[in-house]
Amino acid sequence: MTIDVPRQARLIPPRAPEEIIAEACEQHGVQVLYGCFSGGNDSLMASYYASQHELFQGVVAINTTIFVDECHDHIRQTCKLLGWPLSMVSTRHTWPMLSAQFGMLGPAYHQVAYSLLKERAFRLARKAIKKRTGATRIGFVSGARRAESKRR
């Protein structure tokens, strides 16, 4: 099986995730670092690599009201097993509310749903972290494969 790798991706030498995170923290003056864990493998690995950095404080999980209770259980159990402090954050908007307002949300509404369910929750998380730690430069490490990002 062959994989068609875009030309620009072949020009970028591979780097270790720890190296990328350390460089980003230094470059942006990050004071505290959090993993963003949705319950999937990509975000688990991103949170793991974040947890290896000295500035790591814990994990943020966004309750989008879309996924099933078993996913929340998985997030809680994984964080407990790995000793990661967990902050579960949600907004006043819910998936059922958005569906009632806009109908079944397809790809054209991805940005609307993302903004209302995730971006606002991350703003709330950032505000709570700032209040709790006094940090103004907060780093969030998330994970998505290039192919996944292109699809969205």
N, C-alpha and C positions, 0 to 999 in steps of 0.2 A: 504494500500500500504506500502510495506517495502522497505527501501533503504539499499543496501549493502555498508556499510562503511568499507574501508580498516582498518585492525587492527591497523596500526601505527597512523592513524587519530583518532582512539578512545582513544589512549594513550595521546594525546595532549589535555590538558584542554582548553576549549574555553576561548578566551580573547577578550576584547572590542577592536574595531579597533583603537580608540583613544589611548589606552594603547600601542598597537603595534607600531603605528606611533611615539609616544613620545619616546619609547625605542629606535627605529631605529635612530631617530634624535640625541638623546643623544649619543648613541653608535658610530655613524659615524661622529659626530661633524658637523651636518648639520647647515648651516647658513641661508639658505632660502629654502622654501618648495613650490612645485608646484604640482597641481593635473594634471593628464593626462586624458583628456576627449575626447573620440572618438564619443560621442553621444549616446552610449548605457547605459543601466541601471547599469551595473557593474562599468564602469568608472565614471558614475555620482555619485554613492555612494562613491567610492574611493575619488573622488574630494571633495565631501561634507565632509567626515571625515578629509581630509587634510585641508579643509578650517576652521576647528574648532581649528587648532593648531596655536599657536602664531607666528610661522615662515612663515605661509602661505602668498604667494605673488600673486598668481593667478593660471591660468590654461593654459596648453599647449595643443593644438590640432594639430595633424599632418594631413596635407592635402595629403593623399596618391594618390589622383586623381582617386580613385576607387569608392567612394561613391557619391551619388546624391546631388544636390544643396540643397535639403530640409534638408539633414543631417547637412550641414554647417549652414543653417538658424537656425535649432534646437539648435546647439551648441552656436551660437551667442545669440539667444534669452534666452537660459537658463542661460548663463553667465551674461547677462544684468540683468535678473530677480533676480539673486542671488548676484549681485554686485561683481562678480569675474572678475578681469582683464584677458583678453584673449590674448594669443599669438598664432596665426595660423602660422604654419611653414610647408614648403615643400622643397623638394630637386629638383635638375635639372632633376631627373629621374621621369618618369611618368608611370602609368600602361599601356597606349597604347604603349609607347616606349618598355617596357619590353615584352609585348605581341608580338610586331613586331619582336623583337630579338629572343625570346625563344619559341614563339607559345603560345597557351593557357596554362597558368601556373597552373599545378595541385599540389597536395601535395608534390611531390618531389622537387618542386621549391619554397616551402614556405620560406625557409631560405634565398634564393636569394632575393625574393621580400621583405621580412622583412628587410633585411640588406640595400637594396637600397632605399626603400621607408620610412622606419621608423627609423632605427638606425642612418642613416646619418642625418635625420631631427632632431633627439634628440641631436646629436652632435652640430648641428647648433644652436638649442635652448639653449643648455648649454653655448655655446660660447657667444651668445647674452646676456644671463642672467649674465654671469660673467662680461662682458663688462659694462652692465648697473648698476649692483649692487656692483661689486667688490668682490662678494662672490666666494670662490673657492670650497666650500663644498655645493653642490646643491642637494636637495632631490626631487625625482619624485615619486609620489604615483599613482599607477595604479591598476586596478581591473580586475581580471579574476577568475572565479570559478575553483576549482581543476579539475572538469570534463572537462571544456573548455581547460585548459592547457594540460591535458592528450591527448585530441583529436588532438591537434596541434603537 
